[in-house]
Amino acid sequence: MKTINVGILGFGTVGSGTAEVLQQHAKTVLQKTDLAICIKTIADIQIDQLPEMFSKTKLTKHVDDIFDDPKIDIVVELIGGLEPAKTFILKAIEAGKHVVTANKALLSIHGKEIFEAAAQKGVEVGFEASVGGGIPVIKSLKEGLVANRINSIMGIMNGTANYILSQMTDFGLPFDDVLEDAKQKGYAEADPTYDVEGIDTAHKLVILMIMAYGINIQLDDVSTEGISQIKPIDIDFAKQFGCRIKLLAIAQNNGDHFEARVHPTMVPDDHLLASVNGSYNAIQFNGDMVGNVLLYGKGAGKLPTGSAVAADVVDIARNIAFECVNRVPSLSYLPQYIKDCQITPMDKICCPYYFRITAMDEPGVLAQIAGILGKNNISIESVIQKKRHDSESVPIVILTHRAMENDVEVALGEIDGLKICTGKTVKIRILE
């Protein structure tokens, strides 16, 4: 039996969850690996005492107690944010220690620097918990699908946004009311911007695309839209069309260029992603050999995320014990094969669309709108116009066949400029 010592930075929700998972399942891990995973030191500036179950673990407010300890093999960073997390990770790597983190924002922005530093020092970086919480997404992509060309990635990767849209769909509630409810239940942060505006989802998509395609991609390369402008009326119309609105991350391998986008999407009811509700996540890969693979589960939470962090710790511990560090490249591809890439401009994306146009209830309105759409190469599939007795304006809802994003933007600019239109047109893309 070999002992692997771990130091944990941060004893908040995920830090305490990780420690609890490792402590509670120490015997199980020993039976599966013949390794004793020992939490030697925990660093946190906000707590003065650890729970009784960690009586043999040292608590410190000084991170250098972990970096300078030659007996600590693995440093687990769970403080979040960009700094000082980046500095701490690089310091751990410089000290020759392996690193495990759940920090998707840091990896999506500064991952290149971190992974290059780790390669130079010959240490590993584990980050399973950075995407999908407790769902083994990273391991599936690195190992289970290693012999596949990944054609596409599509998924619901933010539990807060999915909870809000699910509540709006099931109970007809407005966005602001559901957001407040989500905060009270702990599903949303006090500042939910990253969640509801799609930024958190974009962080995760960047990580998956680097691994799936072996490309250098930055957060700014991902076209990102959030859900804060979604109204109950749009959700009601989606139901009439047999769809549910979801915040989707979508990546597409087009050979010489790659789509990378996050936005609200109308998903047909018969698609598996339409049935993913509440705070759950689901990520679908399409491989050229395996076809579609869907991974589903809790995308956040103390113990699910702690489970994913613990899995990385055990993986690295095994590699240390058997002297096969970096047996599986951290980013799936070997560093020398990760290349620059061309990202498909958003205005070249082609898909069906939903438009909700607010216009005066007058003769000839629909003809004017249809004329503008036709002039811009947009073919109409169906139209719904409902009379509203409380207003002179009515919603005109149009579903289109496949259209180019650039043509759509030009057409909607013309439509919104008409005197008969009394509000900005709502546009939602439809999943084919």
Residue pairs with C-beta under 8 A, 6 or more apart in sequence:
1 30
1 34
1 35
1 36
2 34
2 35
2 36
2 321
3 35
3 36
3 38
4 35
4 36
4 37
4 38
4 73
4 74
4 313
4 317
4 320
4 321
5 38
5 40
5 69
5 71
5 72
5 73
5 74
6 22
6 37
6 38
6 39
6 40
6 72
6 73
6 74
6 75
6 76
6 313
7 39
7 40
7 41
7 42
7 43
7 66
7 69
7 72
7 74
7 75
7 76
7 97
8 15
8 18
8 19
8 39
8 41
8 42
8 43
8 75
8 76
8 78
9 15
9 43
9 44
9 63
9 66
9 75
9 76
9 77
9 78
9 79
9 88
10 43
10 44
10 77
10 78
10 79
10 80
11 19
11 42
11 44
11 47
11 50
12 44
12 78
12 79
12 80
13 302
13 305
14 78
14 102
14 129
14 302
14 305
14 306
14 309
15 42
15 44
15 76
15 78
15 79
16 51
16 302
16 306
17 301
17 302
17 303
17 305
17 306
17 309
18 76
18 78
18 305
18 306
18 309
18 310
18 313
19 39
19 42
19 54
19 57
19 306
20 53
20 302
20 303
20 306
21 303
21 306
21 307
21 309
21 310
22 29
22 37
22 39
22 310
22 313
23 39
23 53
23 54
25 310
26 36
26 37
29 35
29 37
29 314
30 36
33 314
33 317
33 318
33 321
34 321
35 314
35 317
35 318
35 321
37 313
37 314
37 317
39 54
39 57
40 57
40 58
40 69
40 71
40 72
41 57
41 58
41 59
41 60
41 65
41 66
41 69
41 72
42 50
42 54
42 57
42 58
42 59
42 60
43 59
43 60
43 61
43 62
43 63
43 65
43 66
44 59
44 61
45 61
47 59
48 59
49 59
50 57
50 59
58 65
60 66
63 88
63 91
66 72
66 75
66 92
67 75
67 91
67 92
67 95
67 97
68 95
72 97
73 97
73 98
73 316
73 317
73 320
74 97
74 98
74 99
74 100
74 313
74 316
74 317
75 88
75 89
75 92
75 97
75 98
75 99
75 100
76 99
76 100
76 101
76 309
76 313
77 85
77 88
77 89
77 92
77 99
77 100
77 101
77 103
78 101
78 102
78 103
78 309
79 85
79 88
80 102
80 103
80 105
81 103
81 105
81 106
82 105
82 106
82 109
82 110
85 101
85 103
85 106
86 106
86 110
86 114
89 99
89 101
89 106
89 114
89 125
90 113
90 114
90 117
92 99
93 99
93 114
93 117
93 118
93 121
93 123
93 125
94 117
94 121
96 121
96 123
97 123
98 123
98 124
98 125
98 126
98 316
98 320
98 325
99 114
99 118
99 123
99 124
99 125
99 126
100 125
100 126
100 127
100 309
100 312
100 313
100 316
101 107
101 125
101 126
101 127
101 129
101 130
102 127
102 129
102 130
102 305
102 308
102 309
103 127
103 130
104 127
104 130
104 131
104 200
104 203
104 204
104 207
105 194
105 200
105 203
106 114
107 114
107 127
107 130
107 203
107 207
108 202
108 203
108 204
108 206
108 207
108 219
109 203
109 218
109 219
111 207
111 210
112 216
114 125
115 125
115 330
115 331
115 335
116 335
118 124
118 125
118 330
119 326
119 335
122 325
122 326
123 325
124 316
124 319
124 325
124 326
124 330
125 330
126 309
126 312
126 313
126 315
126 316
126 330
127 138
127 207
127 312
127 330
128 136
128 137
128 138
128 139
128 308
128 309
128 311
128 312
129 305
129 306
129 308
129 309
129 312
130 138
130 204
130 207
131 137
131 138
131 157
131 204
131 207
131 208
131 283
132 138
132 157
132 204
132 281
132 283
132 295
132 297
132 299
132 308
133 159
133 281
133 297
133 298
133 299
133 300
133 301
133 304
133 305
133 308
134 297
134 298
134 299
134 301
134 303
134 304
134 305
134 307
134 308
135 281
135 283
135 295
135 296
135 297
135 298
135 299
135 308
136 295
136 308
136 311
137 208
137 283
137 295
138 207
138 211
139 311
140 285
140 293
140 295
141 150
141 208
141 211
141 212
141 285
141 332
142 211
142 328
142 329
142 332
143 328
144 293
145 285
145 287
145 290
145 293
146 332
147 289
148 285
148 287
148 288
148 289
148 290
149 253
149 287
149 288
149 289
150 212
150 213
150 253
150 285
150 286
150 287
151 252
151 253
151 286
151 287
151 288
152 250
152 251
152 252
152 253
152 284
152 285
152 286
153 205
153 208
153 209
153 212
153 249
153 250
153 251
153 283
153 284
153 285
153 286
154 248
154 249
154 250
154 251
154 273
154 283
154 284
154 286
155 248
155 249
155 273
155 281
155 282
155 283
155 284
156 162
156 246
156 247
156 248
156 249
156 273
156 276
156 280
156 281
156 282
156 283
156 299
157 200
157 201
157 204
157 205
157 249
157 281
157 283
157 299
158 195
158 198
158 200
158 201
158 204
158 247
158 281
158 299
159 187
159 278
159 279
159 280
159 281
159 298
159 299
159 300
160 182
160 187
160 188
160 189
160 192
160 195
160 196
160 200
160 279
161 195
161 196
161 198
161 201
161 226
161 227
161 247
162 246
162 247
162 276
162 277
162 278
162 279
162 280
162 281
163 178
163 182
163 187
163 188
163 278
163 279
164 175
164 178
164 179
164 182
164 188
164 196
164 227
165 227
165 230
165 235
165 244
165 245
165 246
165 247
165 264
166 277
166 278
167 173
167 178
167 181
167 182
168 174
168 175
168 178
168 230
168 232
168 235
169 235
169 238
169 239
169 244
169 245
170 277
172 232
172 235
172 236
173 181
173 232
174 231
174 232
175 227
175 228
175 230
175 231
179 188
179 192
179 196
182 188
182 192
183 189
183 190
183 192
187 279
188 195
188 196
189 195
193 199
194 200
196 226
196 227
196 228
197 224
197 225
197 226
197 227
197 228
198 224
198 225
198 226
198 227
198 247
198 262
198 263
199 224
199 226
201 224
201 247
201 249
201 262
202 219
202 222
202 224
202 249
202 262
203 219
204 249
205 222
205 249
205 251
205 260
205 262
206 217
206 218
206 219
206 221
206 222
206 260
208 249
208 251
208 283
209 215
209 217
209 251
209 258
209 260
210 216
210 217
210 331
210 338
211 331
211 332
211 333
212 251
212 253
212 285
212 332
213 251
213 253
213 258
213 341
214 331
214 332
214 333
214 337
214 338
214 339
215 258
215 338
215 339
215 340
215 341
216 338
216 339
216 340
216 341
217 258
217 260
217 341
217 343
221 260
221 343
222 260
222 261
222 262
223 260
223 261
223 262
223 263
223 346
224 261
224 262
224 263
225 262
225 263
225 264
226 247
226 264
227 245
227 247
227 264
229 426
230 245
230 264
230 428
231 426
233 356
233 395
234 245
234 354
234 356
234 426
234 428
235 244
235 245
237 354
237 356
237 384
237 397
238 244
238 245
238 266
238 354
238 428
240 384
241 266
241 354
241 399
242 268
242 269
242 270
243 266
243 267
243 268
243 269
243 274
243 430
244 266
244 267
244 269
244 274
245 264
245 265
245 266
245 267
245 428
246 264
246 265
246 267
246 273
246 274
246 276
247 262
247 263
247 264
247 265
248 262
248 263
248 264
248 265
248 267
248 273
248 431
249 261
249 262
250 259
250 260
250 261
250 262
250 263
250 265
251 258
251 259
251 260
251 261
252 258
252 259
252 344
254 344
256 342
257 341
257 342
257 343
257 344
258 341
258 342
258 343
258 344
259 343
259 344
259 349
260 343
260 344
261 346
261 349
263 429
264 428
264 429
265 428
265 429
265 430
265 431
266 354
266 428
266 429
266 430
266 431
267 273
267 274
267 431
268 274
268 431
271 431
272 282
272 284
272 294
273 282
273 284
273 294
273 431
276 282
276 296
279 298
279 299
279 300
280 296
280 297
280 298
280 299
281 296
281 297
281 298
281 299
281 300
282 294
282 295
282 296
282 297
283 294
283 295
284 292
284 293
284 294
284 295
285 292
285 293
285 295
286 292
286 293
287 293
297 304
298 304
316 325
319 325
319 326
319 327
329 335
331 338
346 405
347 404
347 405
347 406
347 409
348 404
348 405
348 406
349 404
349 405
349 429
350 402
350 403
350 404
350 405
351 402
351 403
351 429
351 430
351 431
351 432
352 381
352 399
352 400
352 401
352 402
352 403
352 429
352 430
352 432
353 378
353 399
353 400
353 403
353 408
353 427
353 428
353 429
353 430
354 397
354 398
354 399
354 400
354 426
354 427
354 428
354 429
354 430
355 396
355 397
355 398
355 400
355 412
355 425
355 426
355 427
356 395
356 396
356 397
356 425
356 426
357 369
357 395
357 396
357 397
357 398
357 415
357 421
357 425
358 393
358 394
358 395
358 396
358 421
358 422
358 423
358 424
358 425
359 365
359 369
359 393
359 394
359 396
359 418
359 420
359 421
359 422
360 392
360 393
360 394
360 420
360 421
360 422
361 387
361 388
361 392
361 393
361 394
362 420
365 396
365 420
366 383
366 385
366 396
368 418
368 420
369 396
369 398
369 415
369 418
370 380
372 411
372 414
372 415
373 379
373 380
373 398
373 400
373 411
373 415
375 411
376 407
376 408
376 410
376 411
376 414
377 403
377 404
377 407
378 400
378 401
378 403
378 407
378 408
378 411
379 400
379 401
379 403
380 398
380 399
380 400
380 401
381 399
381 400
381 401
382 398
382 399
383 396
383 397
383 398
383 399
384 396
384 397
385 394
385 395
385 396
385 397
386 394
386 395
387 394
388 394
388 395
393 422
393 423
399 430
400 408
402 432
408 427
412 425
412 427
415 421
415 425
416 424
416 425
